[in-house]
Amino acid sequence: MTSTTAPFGERLHAAVSSRGPMCVGLDPHAPLLEAWGLPDSPQGLDRFAGTFVEALAGQVAVVKPQSAFFERHGSAGIAVLERAVADLRAAGTLVLLDVKRGDIGSTSQAYADAYLDQTSPLAVDAVTASPFLGTGSLDPMVGTARRHGAGLFVLALTSNPEAPQVQAARTTEGSSVAGAVLSWLRGLNEGSEHGSFGAVVGATIGDTEEDLAIGGPLLVPGVGAQGGTPESVRRTFAGVLPRVLPSSSREVLGAGPGVAALRDAAQRANDAFVDLLGS
């Protein structure tokens, strides 16, 4: 089946052009629930997600829920995630689910069916994925994304201190692992003005010799409370700034639990990058 939905890359470009580039993380971890005066339970999770949706649905281009913080509450937590995803998408906000899935064969296809097939209860606009089993292991996700107008963001050059052990290692062809992932994504996006297959590149990686021009979006987590600033993003991503999707969670969520305060924090974070990224 082929979707009549426009490709994710085109929908993302339209959303960013209309609402700005900021991707707001939905990360209801236990300390944050406590800070909001909520119990660390499915009920507290539901109230947290409801407040977040009330504040930001239809206000920002993209929301990135971290699936693990819902999964830890079992089936009740997944039910909260389903409702939040549905409400955000109904309001016109794109949902990028942070699941970092990666496997082979039928299991990879099952992950694709769970998140990218638009008939699924957990259908979203895009997901994060891990290429550790080889980029070809993600082919089922790529194919399903193409059929359903969805997107994929693949881990490439992250800023956690453990990352270089794997991402800077050399492949049998001589490139770095990160470079090989970026090259593969570049091939997937070839011929598309706004590609649907993106890379995850940390905001605080500093200078890099890797070619970040992949023809698709660059999810850039770590802005705001984690140290990434518009100035550091400008230096690292010079030449590909219009492709950057900066992601902030703590800076925005820390303003809660008031709806108006959350909305204001998201707007401030967004405004800081609008001029820089040409949105």
HUSUL-V562742 format. One record per residue. RES is the residue in three letters. PSI is psi as a letter, one per 20 degrees, with the letter a starting at -180 (* if undefined). D_CENTER is the distance of its C-alpha to the mean C-alpha in Angstrom with 1 decimal. Layout:
# HUSUL-V562742
RES/PSI/D_CENTER, RES/PSI/D_CENTER
This chain:
# HUSUL-V562742
MET/p/25.5, THR/p/23.8, SER/q/21.7, THR/i/22.9, THR/q/19.5, ALA/q/18.6, PRO/q/16.2, PHE/g/12.5, GLY/h/12.9, GLU/g/15.8, ARG/h/14.3, LEU/g/11.4, HIS/g/14.3, ALA/g/16.4, ALA/g/14.1, VAL/h/13.5, SER/h/17.3, SER/g/18.2, ARG/i/16.2, GLY/r/15.0, PRO/i/11.9, MET/p/10.5, CYS/o/7.2, VAL/p/8.8, GLY/q/8.1, LEU/n/10.5, ASP/m/12.1, PRO/m/15.7, HIS/r/17.3, ALA/g/21.1, PRO/h/22.1, LEU/h/20.1, LEU/g/21.7, GLU/g/25.0, ALA/h/24.4, TRP/j/24.0, GLY/k/27.2, LEU/q/25.7, PRO/q/26.7, ASP/m/24.5, SER/r/25.0, PRO/h/23.6, GLN/g/25.5, GLY/g/23.9, LEU/g/20.4, ASP/g/21.3, ARG/h/22.7, PHE/g/19.8, ALA/h/17.4, GLY/g/20.1, THR/g/20.4, PHE/g/16.8, VAL/g/16.9, GLU/h/20.2, ALA/h/19.1, LEU/i/15.9, ALA/p/16.0, GLY/i/16.9, GLN/h/16.7, VAL/r/13.2, ALA/g/11.4, VAL/q/8.0, VAL/p/7.5, LYS/n/5.1, PRO/p/8.1, GLN/o/9.0, SER/h/11.3, ALA/h/13.9, PHE/i/15.0, PHE/g/16.0, GLU/h/17.4, ARG/i/19.7, HIS/j/21.6, GLY/b/22.4, SER/h/22.9, ALA/h/23.2, GLY/h/19.7, ILE/h/18.2, ALA/h/20.3, VAL/g/18.9, LEU/g/15.3, GLU/g/16.7, ARG/g/18.4, ALA/g/15.6, VAL/g/13.4, ALA/g/16.6, ASP/g/17.6, LEU/g/14.4, ARG/h/14.6, ALA/h/18.3, ALA/i/18.0, GLY/j/16.1, THR/p/12.7, LEU/q/9.8, VAL/p/7.9, LEU/o/4.6, LEU/p/6.3, ASP/n/5.9, VAL/h/9.2, LYS/l/9.8, ARG/q/12.7, GLY/p/15.4, ASP/a/19.0, ILE/q/21.8, GLY/c/23.7, SER/h/24.0, THR/g/21.5, SER/g/18.8, GLN/h/19.9, ALA/g/19.9, TYR/g/16.3, ALA/g/15.7, ASP/h/18.2, ALA/h/16.7, TYR/h/13.3, LEU/h/13.8, ASP/o/17.4, GLN/j/17.7, THR/i/20.8, SER/q/19.1, PRO/h/19.1, LEU/k/15.5, ALA/p/14.4, VAL/a/11.0, ASP/h/9.8, ALA/r/7.4, VAL/r/6.6, THR/q/6.2, ALA/q/9.9, SER/p/12.7, PRO/j/15.5, PHE/h/18.1, LEU/j/20.4, GLY/q/20.5, THR/h/18.4, GLY/h/20.9, SER/i/19.9, LEU/j/16.7, ASP/g/19.1, PRO/h/19.1, MET/g/15.4, VAL/g/15.9, GLY/g/19.0, THR/h/17.6, ALA/g/14.7, ARG/g/17.5, ARG/h/19.8, HIS/j/17.6, GLY/k/15.9, ALA/r/12.4, GLY/r/9.8, LEU/p/8.7, PHE/o/6.7, VAL/p/9.5, LEU/p/10.4, ALA/g/13.0, LEU/m/14.1, THR/r/12.9, SER/j/15.1, ASN/q/16.4, PRO/h/20.1, GLU/i/20.4, ALA/g/18.2, PRO/h/21.0, GLN/h/23.1, VAL/g/21.1, GLN/h/19.1, ALA/i/22.3, ALA/q/24.6, ARG/q/26.4, THR/r/26.3, THR/h/29.6, GLU/i/29.2, GLY/i/29.0, SER/r/25.6, SER/r/23.1, VAL/g/20.6, ALA/g/17.8, GLY/h/19.9, ALA/g/20.5, VAL/g/16.8, LEU/g/16.4, SER/g/19.6, TRP/g/18.7, LEU/h/15.6, ARG/g/18.1, GLY/h/20.4, LEU/h/18.1, ASN/i/17.5, GLU/p/21.2, GLY/i/22.9, SER/p/20.0, GLU/h/19.9, HIS/n/16.2, GLY/q/14.8, SER/i/12.2, PHE/o/11.4, GLY/r/9.2, ALA/q/9.4, VAL/o/7.9, VAL/p/10.7, GLY/q/11.7, ALA/h/13.2, THR/k/16.4, ILE/i/17.3, GLY/b/20.2, ASP/q/22.1, THR/q/21.2, GLU/i/23.3, GLU/q/20.6, ASP/o/20.2, LEU/i/16.7, ALA/n/17.9, ILE/j/16.4, GLY/j/16.7, GLY/a/13.0, PRO/q/10.0, LEU/o/9.1, LEU/p/5.9, VAL/n/8.3, PRO/q/8.2, GLY/j/11.7, VAL/q/13.1, GLY/c/15.8, ALA/h/17.2, GLN/j/16.0, GLY/i/18.0, GLY/p/16.1, THR/r/18.1, PRO/h/18.4, GLU/g/21.3, SER/h/19.6, VAL/g/16.8, ARG/g/19.6, ARG/g/21.4, THR/h/18.8, PHE/k/17.3, ALA/p/20.6, GLY/h/21.1, VAL/j/17.5, LEU/h/16.6, PRO/i/16.1, ARG/i/13.2, VAL/p/11.3, LEU/n/8.3, PRO/q/9.2, SER/p/7.5, SER/p/10.4, SER/f/11.3, ARG/g/14.9, GLU/h/16.4, VAL/g/15.7, LEU/h/16.3, GLY/i/19.3, ALA/i/21.0, GLY/r/21.3, PRO/j/22.8, GLY/p/24.3, VAL/g/22.6, ALA/h/24.0, ALA/h/23.0, LEU/g/19.3, ARG/g/19.4, ASP/g/21.2, ALA/g/19.0, ALA/h/15.9, GLN/g/18.2, ARG/g/19.5, ALA/g/16.2, ASN/g/15.4, ASP/h/19.0, ALA/h/18.9, PHE/i/16.7, VAL/g/18.1, ASP/g/21.2, LEU/g/19.8, LEU/i/17.3, GLY/k/19.8, SER/*/17.8
